[in-house]
Amino acid sequence: GDDAHDLFTKTFNPALLQRESAALSQHREEASRVLSAAAAKMHSPRLATLAYQVKLDAFTRVKKAIDDMIAQLTAEKEAEIKHKDFCVDEFNT
């Protein structure tokens, strides 16, 4: 219990909450709502996780998560294209 309290005390800084502008908070909330709606529509747990991170994390971390997701999806797309081309070639021979 004490370790958890110490960790919370070290990581939670109420002064930072006071410094965060209302505009940034509004933008973050709106981004979270848009991502949540997209996640629900596309049944995407990745987008749901990202929406949750938007609410909690600073935008720099969210941007990195988006970039990582784009890189992963691009790699998956390339693998799927390669697999489709293989299947088409096998089907035609």
Number of C-alpha atoms within 10 A of each C-alpha: 5 7 8 9 10 11 10 11 11 9 9 11 10 9 8 8 9 9 8 10 9 10 9 12 12 11 13 20 16 15 16 22 16 14 21 21 15 15 18 13 9 11 12 14 12 13 21 19 15 23 24 16 17 24 18 14 12 12 14 10 13 18 13 11 16 15 12 12 15 12 12 12 12 12 12 12 12 12 12 12 12 12 12 12 12 12 11 11 10 9 8 7 5
